C-alpha cells in the first residue's frame, strides 16, 4: 500500500489481459463500449471538464469527418460490466482541430477528473504515446501494426512483437535533522518554481542507488535513511515516478549544480508558508507527485494544509 495517496495512481478498471488475444470478443465489446477520444495530446471532454465518453457509432462519425487520422482502438478494461476503450487518432486537419473547444490536455484536466476517469486517461495517454513513437520494428525497420487490443505492436515482416516501455524515475523528498525540506529549481521552469529532486534510473542501478546519485549530483547532498513513499505513472511521455524520503548528512553543503539545478533552498514550514504568500516560491502542480510529497511533509507536524495550498 502506498504511504501517499497520489493523484495519478488510480487502478480504475480491471484490464482483463486475457481478452486481448480474442479479436472477436474485443470487436463485440467495442460495439457497446464507453470510448475515450485522445487526439494530438488532448482528450475530448464535456463543459464541466469530465471525460466525454463516445459510443462506437459516434466514433464512426468522427472517422468520416476528415479531421482525424484512422487511429488505434485500444482496449483499456472492464468495470461493472462496462467495457472501456480509447480511440487514439491524431488530428490531420490541425487548424480545424485547434478550433474545437472540447479537447483538453491531461495536465489541464488533473483537478477535475474522478478516479475512474483519471485511471483511464493515464492508461490511454501512456499507451497512445508509445504507439505514436514506435511505428517501426527495432529489429528490421519494417512497419509494425497494433495487436492484442493495442497492448503490443507486431512487425509486418519478421513477426516480432514489441511491447510498451516505461521509464523509471525517482523523486526524493530531502529533509535535515531540523525537519527542514530542501527544494531545487530547474532553469527551464517558471520563475520561483521549486520542487523535489528527481532523475531517471540508469541501466544497472537500483532505485536507492539512483536516489543517492541524483541528489548528490544536483545538490551536493549525501543521504541516509532512504524510505519509500509511493509511486504513480507520469505519461509525459512514458515514465513512472517512484517517490522516496531521505535525510541529509551534510545539509550545510547544499549547492546547486548550476546545470540542471540553478538554485536550492532549505525551508521550514513557516518559511514555505511566507514564501508562497509573498510569491517568491511556487509549488509544482497539484497533480504531480512532487506536490503531494511536499504537502505530506508540511502536514507531518500537524500544520494546516489549507495554509499552504495555492489559490
BELCORPE-V599199 format. One record per residue. PHI is phi in whole degrees, -180 to 180 (NA if undefined). Layout:
# BELCORPE-V599199
((PHI) (PHI))
This chain:
# BELCORPE-V599199
((NA) (-69) (-68) (-99) (-90) (-100) (-65) (-102) (-92) (-107) (-68) (66) (-131) (-75) (-71) (46) (-59) (-69) (-86) (-65) (-91) (-102) (-63) (-65) (-68) (-63) (-65) (-65) (-65) (-58) (-65) (-122) (-82) (-94) (-123) (-82) (-110) (-117) (-141) (49) (83) (-133) (-103) (-75) (-134) (-86) (-65) (-89) (77) (-71) (-63) (-95) (-66) (-108) (-92) (-60) (-69) (-69) (-64) (-63) (-63) (-66) (-61) (-86) (-77) (70) (-86) (-116) (-73) (-55) (76) (-123) (-97) (-114) (-81) (-102) (142) (-134) (-138) (52) (68) (-103) (-78) (-123) (-130) (-122) (-106) (-108) (-143) (-66) (-70) (-92) (-93) (-69) (-62) (-66) (-62) (-65) (-82) (-75) (-88) (-97) (-130) (-138) (-77) (-64) (-59) (-74) (-94) (-53) (-89) (-114) (-79) (-79) (-62) (-63) (-62) (-64) (-62) (-67) (-67) (-61) (-60) (-61) (-67) (-62) (-74) (-66) (-58) (-67) (-59) (-64) (-98) (-131) (-79) (-120) (-70) (-77) (-94) (-125) (86) (-72) (-68) (-113) (-121) (-64) (-146) (52) (67) (87) (-84) (-155) (-123) (-120) (-68) (-76) (-110) (-97) (77) (-67) (-104) (-126) (-113) (-61) (-113) (-126) (-90) (-76) (-139) (-99) (-139) (-127) (-94) (-99) (-116) (-120) (-66) (-91) (63) (-80) (-113) (-104) (-123) (-127) (-123) (-81) (-68) (-85) (-82) (-60) (-54) (73) (-78) (-124) (-154) (-77) (-86) (-150) (-176) (-80) (-73) (-89) (-55) (84) (-99) (-87) (-60) (-64) (-64) (-65) (-56) (-62) (-68) (-62) (-67) (-64) (-64) (-87) (-134) (76) (-92) (-97) (-122) (-141) (52) (-75) (-134) (-79) (-112) (156) (-148) (-155) (-67) (-142) (-82) (-129) (-104) (-159) (-115) (-127) (-94) (-108) (-101) (-137) (-117) (-155) (-107) (-77) (-85) (-133) (-58) (-71) (-94) (-60) (-153) (-62) (-72) (81) (-105) (-80) (-104) (-107) (-158) (-127) (-142) (-85) (-135) (-82) (-64) (-66) (-66) (-65) (-60) (-70) (-69) (-68) (-64) (-92) (67) (-89) (-141) (-122) (-89) (-63) (-60) (-64) (-84) (-84) (-66) (-59) (-61) (-67) (-66) (-66) (-63) (-59) (-63) (-60) (-84) (-59) (-89) (91) (-64) (-79) (-62) (-64) (-72) (-96) (-61) (-74) (-109))
